[in-house]
Structure formats: C-alpha cells, structure tokens
Amino acid sequence: MNTIKEVVEKEIEHLKIFAAHLDEPEYQKALDLIQACKGKIVVTGVGKSGHVASKIAATMASTGTPAFFVHPGEACHGDLGMIQPNDLVIAISHSGESSEIMTILPIVKSRGIKIITITSKPQSSMALISDVHLCTYITEEAGRLNLAPTSSTTTTMVLGDGIAIALAERNNFTPIDFAASHPGGALGKRLLVHNRNVMHTGSEIPFARLDNTLGEAILEVSEKKLGFVIVLDAEDRLYGVFTDGDIRRAFTSGFDFRTAKVSDVIKKGCYTVKEDQMAYDSLVLMEEKKVTTMVVVDGNNRVVGAFNIHDLFQSGIRK
C-alpha cells in the first residue's frame, strides 16, 4: 500500500508542477488553433501515449469538437489519407522523438496542415516541427523504477481533458448537445426522451367509464396490462384512474364486482403530464407523488396516452 500511495502522491506533485505553467501563451495558442480548425482534430500517439491520444480524441468528440484517433503506424500504410487539408493534428510523445510519428509529421506539414505536439522536451524533433508545442514538464515517472509511463500519461490525459472542456465552453456546448452524442447513456435518456416516446397510445390505452362495473374495469386492466384504467365521464372527459390498488381496496371492502360501479369506488382527479414534456420529469413527479401510473393529456385535457413507471424504466429513464 505504501507504494500505491507514493505513486499517487508523486503524480499529484507532477500535476501541480505542470499546472503552474498553464498560463503560458502556448496553451492559449493551441486552443485558438483548434477552435479555428475547419475540419477535424486528428490525435495520434504510440504505445501508452497512443491510448491517451485515443481517449483525448473521444473526449473531444463527445464534447463538441469533432476528433478521431489515427495510429501513426497505420498512417504510414495508408491511413494518412484520413487526414485532410482542413484538419489539425495533435501528436503525443513523452520523449518527442517517436520515429513512427516523425515519419508522418513532415508529410502532414508539407500539406499545410497545422500541428500541435505534446511532449516533455521543448527541443525535441516533434516540438521543433510543430506549429504549437505544449510541454508537460515531466522529467521523471512516478515509481522507483522510473520506467513505466505514469506521470507523463496522467499529465497528458489531464491536459487533454482541460483542452476538451475549454473548447466546449468556448463553443457554448450544452447538456442537450452532450446528450445528442450520448443517446444510449443515462444523461442522454434524461435529456432526449419525451413522454411521447414512452407512452401507450390508441387501442393500447386502457379506458373505462364511471358507469362500468368493477368487473368490466378489471377486465380492461388485465387486457391492457398497464396496471390501471383511465376513467372517463359521460362526456369523455378525464375523471380519474382506477388502479390495481383500487381493485384490492374494493375487494377488501366487500364490493360485488358484478354490480358495483366504478363510480362507487373511484376518487375524482389524477396527475397528468403533456406529451412534449421530458420523461425524466415525469419520473420525478411519480416518485414525489408516490404513484406508478401517469395519464398524458393534450392542451384541451383530452387523453392522448398513458404509461406506468415500468415503461420509464424499460426506456432507460433513471434518477
């Protein structure tokens, strides 16, 4: 455990040293250059730096800056064609002397493509060929062996995160924009799924009337399988809902399901939502009011849909 603590503390120390240099103009120049790019950001690196480069590209792409990763070895065998004149290349190497990267950077530069390099050595080959060089100021790795990439990769990844978030703020990137890139995630579901996307409509909506018998209402509950029926008055206006819980209470109260009417047991009123409201907000309302069913109405308070809490869960809506 002492070794783990030593490594963590050393990496924190290195990050603090690096952070002290972030006011230098090169970092501002890099942001300006990336923001001005009319194409995509191409991030490249080898080995552990390659893994970091891939992560940086993914973070940029998910926060509003189009980016992708290209392996320099593959670029030497055809993938260089993926890099177009309007693109910008970010090349990462701790030493700044990666032979694979230095094979492609002169070609990239000859095409007029802007280059940003991230290394620990301002006088390295990669730094000197670039338009902007960002120094990590890492002189040693965490750990007694000083061999495995640790502080260098951590610092580079943190720098990549900082660049991505700074660009997102510059571009007024919103949570809705983020959700559009993450439709399968919890935030995407929360910000993109509306009630209309989860509600049952048409013949799937369970209906009953005030003058229906309890038995008829129960048959509708059973057939539509939502755990409740929406009760309408004589003018087809929403009156309330008749739920599984109401059925149990009617049974324990001794009502005859063959003759007793829905109007004998139902309470007037129920919670409603509109179809263009967010499904997540409906979940919050249902949990707050301790109900498991919801009626969807239009502007004239006419029923257009219905759903229960299981419909929300199945759609991926979670708190």
Protein Blocks (a to p, Z undefined) as FASTA:
>chain_A
ZZmmmmmmmmmmmmmmmmmmmmpmklmmmmmmmmmpmbdcddddehjllmmmmmmmmmmm
mnopacddddfklmmnopmmmpcfkbccddddfklpafklmmmmmmmmmnopacddddfb
fkbmklmmpmbdcdehiabdedjklmaccklmmmmmmmmmmmmmmmmmmnopafklmmmm
mmmbmklmmmmmcfklmmcehjllccddfklcfklmmmmmmmnonopacdddfkopafbd
cdfklmmmmmmnopafklpcfklmpcgdiddddfkbcfklmmmmmmmnopabdcdddfko
pafbdcdfklmmmnopaZZ
